[in-house]
Amino acid sequence: MSNNEYKYCMRIHELEEELKGEQGKIKMFNDFLIEMLEKEKIQKENCYLKEQLFKLSKDPKYKTYYP
């Protein structure tokens, strides 16, 4: 193997390692985004349910009376 071929192979190896690192960062960021979207979805559902509960609490036919 000539010196240039060796340098070429080493550069390819360096780029492959760099690519693996970047792929790892992208996966971590993707997991983070998925988690944030799930939290946002849960918060929206929670707000919706609170609104519905408030509306029901004001509706007289759903009032509970205790003796």
MMTF fields as JSON, N, C-alpha, C and O atoms, coordinates in Angstrom:
{
  "mmtfVersion": "1.0.0",
  "mmtfProducer": "UNKNOWN",
  "numBonds": 267,
  "numAtoms": 268,
  "numGroups": 67,
  "numChains": 1,
  "numModels": 1,
  "chainsPerModel": [1],
  "groupsPerChain": [67],
  "chainIdList": ["A"],
  "bondAtomList": [4, 2, 8, 6, 12, 10, 16, 14, 20, 18, 24, 22, 28, 26, 32, 30, 36, 34, 40, 38, 44, 42, 48, 46, 52, 50, 56, 54, 60, 58, 64, 62, 68, 66, 72, 70, 76, 74, 80, 78, 84, 82, 88, 86, 92, 90, 96, 94, 100, 98, 104, 102, 108, 106, 112, 110, 116, 114, 120, 118, 124, 122, 128, 126, 132, 130, 136, 134, 140, 138, 144, 142, 148, 146, 152, 150, 156, 154, 160, 158, 164, 162, 168, 166, 172, 170, 176, 174, 180, 178, 184, 182, 188, 186, 192, 190, 196, 194, 200, 198, 204, 202, 208, 206, 212, 210, 216, 214, 220, 218, 224, 222, 228, 226, 232, 230, 236, 234, 240, 238, 244, 242, 248, 246, 252, 250, 256, 254, 260, 258, 264, 262],
  "bondOrderList": [1, 1, 1, 1, 1, 1, 1, 1, 1, 1, 1, 1, 1, 1, 1, 1, 1, 1, 1, 1, 1, 1, 1, 1, 1, 1, 1, 1, 1, 1, 1, 1, 1, 1, 1, 1, 1, 1, 1, 1, 1, 1, 1, 1, 1, 1, 1, 1, 1, 1, 1, 1, 1, 1, 1, 1, 1, 1, 1, 1, 1, 1, 1, 1, 1, 1],
  "groupList": [{"groupName": "MET", "atomNameList": ["N", "CA", "C", "O"], "elementList": ["N", "C", "C", "O"], "formalChargeList": [0, 0, 0, 0], "bondAtomList": [1, 0, 2, 1, 3, 2], "bondOrderList": [1, 1, 2], "singleLetterCode": "M", "chemCompType": "L-PEPTIDE LINKING"}, {"groupName": "SER", "atomNameList": ["N", "CA", "C", "O"], "elementList": ["N", "C", "C", "O"], "formalChargeList": [0, 0, 0, 0], "bondAtomList": [1, 0, 2, 1, 3, 2], "bondOrderList": [1, 1, 2], "singleLetterCode": "S", "chemCompType": "L-PEPTIDE LINKING"}, {"groupName": "ASN", "atomNameList": ["N", "CA", "C", "O"], "elementList": ["N", "C", "C", "O"], "formalChargeList": [0, 0, 0, 0], "bondAtomList": [1, 0, 2, 1, 3, 2], "bondOrderList": [1, 1, 2], "singleLetterCode": "N", "chemCompType": "L-PEPTIDE LINKING"}, {"groupName": "GLU", "atomNameList": ["N", "CA", "C", "O"], "elementList": ["N", "C", "C", "O"], "formalChargeList": [0, 0, 0, 0], "bondAtomList": [1, 0, 2, 1, 3, 2], "bondOrderList": [1, 1, 2], "singleLetterCode": "E", "chemCompType": "L-PEPTIDE LINKING"}, {"groupName": "TYR", "atomNameList": ["N", "CA", "C", "O"], "elementList": ["N", "C", "C", "O"], "formalChargeList": [0, 0, 0, 0], "bondAtomList": [1, 0, 2, 1, 3, 2], "bondOrderList": [1, 1, 2], "singleLetterCode": "Y", "chemCompType": "L-PEPTIDE LINKING"}, {"groupName": "LYS", "atomNameList": ["N", "CA", "C", "O"], "elementList": ["N", "C", "C", "O"], "formalChargeList": [0, 0, 0, 0], "bondAtomList": [1, 0, 2, 1, 3, 2], "bondOrderList": [1, 1, 2], "singleLetterCode": "K", "chemCompType": "L-PEPTIDE LINKING"}, {"groupName": "CYS", "atomNameList": ["N", "CA", "C", "O"], "elementList": ["N", "C", "C", "O"], "formalChargeList": [0, 0, 0, 0], "bondAtomList": [1, 0, 2, 1, 3, 2], "bondOrderList": [1, 1, 2], "singleLetterCode": "C", "chemCompType": "L-PEPTIDE LINKING"}, {"groupName": "ARG", "atomNameList": ["N", "CA", "C", "O"], "elementList": ["N", "C", "C", "O"], "formalChargeList": [0, 0, 0, 0], "bondAtomList": [1, 0, 2, 1, 3, 2], "bondOrderList": [1, 1, 2], "singleLetterCode": "R", "chemCompType": "L-PEPTIDE LINKING"}, {"groupName": "ILE", "atomNameList": ["N", "CA", "C", "O"], "elementList": ["N", "C", "C", "O"], "formalChargeList": [0, 0, 0, 0], "bondAtomList": [1, 0, 2, 1, 3, 2], "bondOrderList": [1, 1, 2], "singleLetterCode": "I", "chemCompType": "L-PEPTIDE LINKING"}, {"groupName": "HIS", "atomNameList": ["N", "CA", "C", "O"], "elementList": ["N", "C", "C", "O"], "formalChargeList": [0, 0, 0, 0], "bondAtomList": [1, 0, 2, 1, 3, 2], "bondOrderList": [1, 1, 2], "singleLetterCode": "H", "chemCompType": "L-PEPTIDE LINKING"}, {"groupName": "LEU", "atomNameList": ["N", "CA", "C", "O"], "elementList": ["N", "C", "C", "O"], "formalChargeList": [0, 0, 0, 0], "bondAtomList": [1, 0, 2, 1, 3, 2], "bondOrderList": [1, 1, 2], "singleLetterCode": "L", "chemCompType": "L-PEPTIDE LINKING"}, {"groupName": "GLY", "atomNameList": ["N", "CA", "C", "O"], "elementList": ["N", "C", "C", "O"], "formalChargeList": [0, 0, 0, 0], "bondAtomList": [1, 0, 2, 1, 3, 2], "bondOrderList": [1, 1, 2], "singleLetterCode": "G", "chemCompType": "PEPTIDE LINKING"}, {"groupName": "GLN", "atomNameList": ["N", "CA", "C", "O"], "elementList": ["N", "C", "C", "O"], "formalChargeList": [0, 0, 0, 0], "bondAtomList": [1, 0, 2, 1, 3, 2], "bondOrderList": [1, 1, 2], "singleLetterCode": "Q", "chemCompType": "L-PEPTIDE LINKING"}, {"groupName": "PHE", "atomNameList": ["N", "CA", "C", "O"], "elementList": ["N", "C", "C", "O"], "formalChargeList": [0, 0, 0, 0], "bondAtomList": [1, 0, 2, 1, 3, 2], "bondOrderList": [1, 1, 2], "singleLetterCode": "F", "chemCompType": "L-PEPTIDE LINKING"}, {"groupName": "ASP", "atomNameList": ["N", "CA", "C", "O"], "elementList": ["N", "C", "C", "O"], "formalChargeList": [0, 0, 0, 0], "bondAtomList": [1, 0, 2, 1, 3, 2], "bondOrderList": [1, 1, 2], "singleLetterCode": "D", "chemCompType": "L-PEPTIDE LINKING"}, {"groupName": "PRO", "atomNameList": ["N", "CA", "C", "O"], "elementList": ["N", "C", "C", "O"], "formalChargeList": [0, 0, 0, 0], "bondAtomList": [1, 0, 2, 1, 3, 2], "bondOrderList": [1, 1, 2], "singleLetterCode": "P", "chemCompType": "L-PEPTIDE LINKING"}, {"groupName": "THR", "atomNameList": ["N", "CA", "C", "O"], "elementList": ["N", "C", "C", "O"], "formalChargeList": [0, 0, 0, 0], "bondAtomList": [1, 0, 2, 1, 3, 2], "bondOrderList": [1, 1, 2], "singleLetterCode": "T", "chemCompType": "L-PEPTIDE LINKING"}],
  "groupTypeList": [0, 1, 2, 2, 3, 4, 5, 4, 6, 0, 7, 8, 9, 3, 10, 3, 3, 3, 10, 5, 11, 3, 12, 11, 5, 8, 5, 0, 13, 2, 14, 13, 10, 8, 3, 0, 10, 3, 5, 3, 5, 8, 12, 5, 3, 2, 6, 4, 10, 5, 3, 12, 10, 13, 5, 10, 1, 5, 14, 15, 5, 4, 5, 16, 4, 4, 15],
  "groupIdList": [1, 2, 3, 4, 5, 6, 7, 8, 9, 10, 11, 12, 13, 14, 15, 16, 17, 18, 19, 20, 21, 22, 23, 24, 25, 26, 27, 28, 29, 30, 31, 32, 33, 34, 35, 36, 37, 38, 39, 40, 41, 42, 43, 44, 45, 46, 47, 48, 49, 50, 51, 52, 53, 54, 55, 56, 57, 58, 59, 60, 61, 62, 63, 64, 65, 66, 67],
  "secStructList": [7, 7, 2, 2, 2, 2, 2, 2, 2, 2, 2, 2, 2, 2, 2, 2, 2, 2, 2, 2, 2, 2, 2, 2, 2, 2, 2, 2, 2, 2, 2, 2, 2, 2, 2, 2, 2, 2, 2, 2, 2, 2, 2, 2, 2, 2, 2, 2, 2, 2, 2, 2, 2, 2, 2, 2, 2, 2, 7, 4, 4, 4, 7, 7, 7, 7, 7],
  "xCoordList": [0.862, 0.0, 0.904, 1.834, 0.621, 1.449, 1.067, 0.059, 1.887, 1.68, 0.368, -0.366, 0.069, -1.171, -2.399, -3.407, -2.319, -3.428, -3.662, -4.804, -2.583, -2.682, -3.347, -4.244, -2.918, -3.513, -4.999, -5.827, -5.319, -6.701, -7.556, -8.659, -7.038, -7.754, -7.926, -8.983, -6.881, -6.97, -7.997, -8.743, -8.039, -9.01, -10.433, -11.336, -10.631, -11.95, -12.347, -13.494, -11.42, -11.692, -12.058, -12.998, -11.322, -11.62, -13.024, -13.778, -13.365, -14.684, -15.792, -16.865, -15.549, -16.535, -16.761, -17.901, -15.686, -15.809, -16.545, -17.375, -16.233, -16.912, -18.399, -19.24, -18.711, -20.105, -20.841, -21.985, -20.207, -20.828, -21.151, -22.217, -20.214, -20.452, -21.628, -22.46, -21.697, -22.802, -24.127, -25.148, -24.118, -25.345, -25.815, -27.015, -24.861, -25.215, -25.853, -26.83, -25.308, -25.872, -27.279, -28.184, -27.45, -28.774, -29.785, -30.925, -29.392, -30.303, -30.692, -31.86, -29.709, -30.017, -30.973, -31.926, -30.722, -31.577, -32.977, -33.972, -33.055, -34.34, -35.127, -36.324, -34.45, -35.111, -35.622, -36.713, -34.811, -35.2, -36.455, -37.39, -36.472, -37.633, -38.891, -39.971, -38.752, -39.9, -40.437, -41.648, -39.535, -39.951, -40.664, -41.685, -40.134, -40.76, -42.141, -43.073, -42.281, -43.578, -44.594, -45.766, -44.153, -45.05, -45.498, -46.666, -44.564, -44.922, -45.911, -46.871, -45.674, -46.572, -47.964, -48.971, -48.014, -49.302, -50.043, -51.247, -49.335, -49.95, -50.453, -51.536, -49.669, -50.093, -51.358, -52.259, -51.424, -52.621, -53.833, -54.915, -53.659, -54.763, -55.202, -56.396, -54.24, -54.542, -55.346, -56.326, -54.926, -55.65, -57.074, -58.029, -57.203, -58.524, -59.422, -60.582, -58.874, -59.665, -60.039, -61.138, -59.151, -59.469, -60.599, -61.497, -60.544, -61.612, -62.948, -63.971, -62.937, -64.17, -64.709, -65.914, -63.817, -64.235, -64.834, -65.839, -64.226, -64.76, -66.149, -67.058, -66.318, -67.635, -68.671, -69.794, -68.293, -69.228, -69.55, -70.672, -68.581, -68.826, -69.831, -70.488, -69.957, -70.908, -72.28, -73.252, -72.359, -73.626, -74.47, -74.038, -75.667, -76.498, -76.892, -77.073, -77.027, -77.463, -76.36, -76.631, -75.136, -74.053, -73.658, -72.688, -74.408, -74.114, -74.475, -75.477, -73.659, -73.937, -74.33, -73.603, -75.472, -75.958, -75.864, -76.251, -75.353, -75.246, -76.24, -76.409, -76.899, -77.897, -77.266, -77.976],
  "yCoordList": [-1.174, 0.0, 1.232, 1.339, 2.126, 3.335, 4.3, 4.124, 5.293, 6.289, 7.044, 7.312, 7.385, 8.103, 7.234, 7.723, 5.959, 5.044, 4.905, 4.844, 4.856, 4.762, 6.02, 5.925, 7.192, 8.458, 8.506, 8.955, 8.036, 8.014, 7.105, 7.479, 5.914, 4.968, 5.533, 5.38, 6.187, 6.773, 7.9, 8.035, 8.708, 9.802, 9.241, 9.768, 8.192, 7.547, 7.041, 7.204, 6.435, 5.932, 7.088, 6.973, 8.192, 9.366, 9.89, 10.219, 9.965, 10.467, 9.519, 9.972, 8.225, 7.261, 7.421, 7.37, 7.616, 7.813, 9.116, 9.176, 10.148, 11.433, 11.291, 11.841, 10.554, 10.318, 9.565, 9.896, 8.561, 7.815, 8.753, 8.659, 9.667, 10.631, 11.538, 11.802, 12.015, 12.888, 12.136, 12.693, 10.882, 10.075, 9.889, 9.905, 9.713, 9.59, 10.86, 10.802, 12.014, 13.302, 13.476, 13.933, 13.105, 13.236, 12.335, 12.747, 11.117, 10.206, 10.76, 10.706, 11.296, 11.876, 13.056, 13.186, 13.917, 15.075, 14.626, 15.201, 13.605, 13.072, 12.528, 12.784, 11.778, 11.257, 12.4, 12.323, 13.464, 14.635, 15.28, 15.619, 15.449, 16.054, 15.214, 15.752, 13.909, 13.022, 13.179, 13.249, 13.232, 13.397, 14.736, 14.799, 15.804, 17.117, 17.142, 17.736, 16.514, 16.462, 15.679, 16.051, 14.604, 13.818, 14.645, 14.605, 15.396, 16.249, 17.326, 17.612, 17.926, 18.957, 18.38, 19.015, 17.179, 16.524, 16.269, 16.509, 15.787, 15.518, 16.814, 16.841, 17.899, 19.186, 19.694, 20.219, 19.538, 19.971, 19.153, 19.705, 17.844, 16.99, 17.389, 17.428, 17.684, 18.079, 19.383, 19.503, 20.36, 21.629, 21.408, 21.982, 20.578, 20.285, 19.647, 20.029, 18.671, 18.0, 18.948, 18.854, 19.846, 20.842, 21.758, 22.092, 22.163, 23.003, 22.264, 22.837, 21.001, 20.219, 20.037, 20.129, 19.78, 19.629, 20.928, 20.904, 22.055, 23.346, 23.569, 24.008, 23.267, 23.427, 22.544, 22.978, 21.306, 20.396, 20.863, 20.686, 21.45, 21.905, 23.055, 23.276, 23.782, 24.891, 24.438, 25.189, 23.229, 22.716, 22.151, 21.224, 22.698, 22.268, 20.794, 20.191, 20.207, 18.801, 17.852, 16.68, 18.332, 17.488, 17.822, 17.281, 18.704, 19.054, 17.887, 17.204, 17.675, 16.642, 17.356, 18.21, 16.993, 17.609, 16.6, 15.44, 17.059, 16.206, 16.68, 17.883, 15.741, 16.132, 16.748, 17.126],
  "zCoordList": [0.0, 0.0, 0.0, 0.8, -0.883, -0.967, 0.164, 0.848, 0.326, 1.373, 1.137, 2.088, -0.102, -0.414, -0.149, 0.361, -0.49, -0.225, 1.282, 1.737, 2.041, 3.502, 4.059, 4.897, 3.604, 4.065, 3.706, 4.498, 2.503, 2.045, 2.939, 3.338, 3.246, 4.119, 5.524, 6.136, 6.033, 7.377, 7.405, 8.375, 6.352, 6.292, 6.234, 6.885, 5.468, 5.408, 6.789, 7.204, 7.493, 8.843, 9.784, 10.57, 9.705, 10.541, 10.247, 11.163, 8.96, 8.591, 9.043, 9.441, 8.986, 9.465, 10.955, 11.415, 11.722, 13.174, 13.477, 14.384, 12.714, 12.9, 12.601, 13.311, 11.55, 11.181, 12.284, 12.596, 12.877, 13.984, 15.141, 15.75, 15.441, 16.521, 16.215, 17.083, 14.979, 14.59, 14.616, 15.02, 14.192, 14.226, 15.668, 15.946, 16.58, 17.993, 18.519, 19.267, 18.134, 18.558, 18.003, 18.701, 16.73, 16.101, 16.802, 17.019, 17.16, 17.85, 19.209, 19.595, 19.942, 21.254, 21.103, 21.871, 20.114, 19.895, 19.475, 19.915, 18.63, 18.195, 19.391, 19.52, 20.261, 21.462, 22.343, 22.908, 22.452, 23.237, 22.636, 23.362, 21.308, 20.653, 20.848, 21.093, 20.741, 20.944, 22.37, 22.582, 23.329, 24.733, 24.926, 25.612, 24.327, 24.476, 23.809, 24.351, 22.652, 21.976, 22.796, 22.854, 23.425, 24.276, 25.478, 25.863, 26.071, 27.205, 26.777, 27.491, 25.605, 25.102, 24.848, 25.159, 24.283, 24.023, 25.332, 25.423, 26.337, 27.642, 28.266, 28.851, 28.145, 28.699, 28.007, 28.662, 26.679, 25.944, 26.372, 26.573, 26.513, 26.955, 28.358, 28.654, 29.217, 30.584, 30.599, 31.333, 29.785, 29.716, 29.204, 29.728, 28.185, 27.632, 28.692, 28.847, 29.42, 30.45, 31.584, 32.131, 31.936, 32.969, 32.506, 33.28, 31.226, 30.679, 30.706, 31.083, 30.309, 30.307, 31.719, 31.951, 32.647, 34.039, 34.567, 35.279, 34.224, 34.65, 34.065, 34.77, 32.775, 32.142, 32.816, 33.07, 33.104, 33.768, 35.182, 35.657, 35.846, 37.229, 37.253, 38.27, 36.154, 36.077, 35.566, 35.648, 35.048, 34.51, 35.654, 36.338, 35.869, 37.01, 36.979, 38.037, 35.805, 35.783, 36.258, 36.518, 36.374, 36.877, 38.308, 38.839, 38.915, 40.319, 41.217, 41.006, 42.201, 43.197, 44.482, 44.989, 44.984, 46.23, 47.35, 47.207, 48.443, 49.604, 50.647, 50.847, 51.315, 52.319, 53.561, 54.492]
}
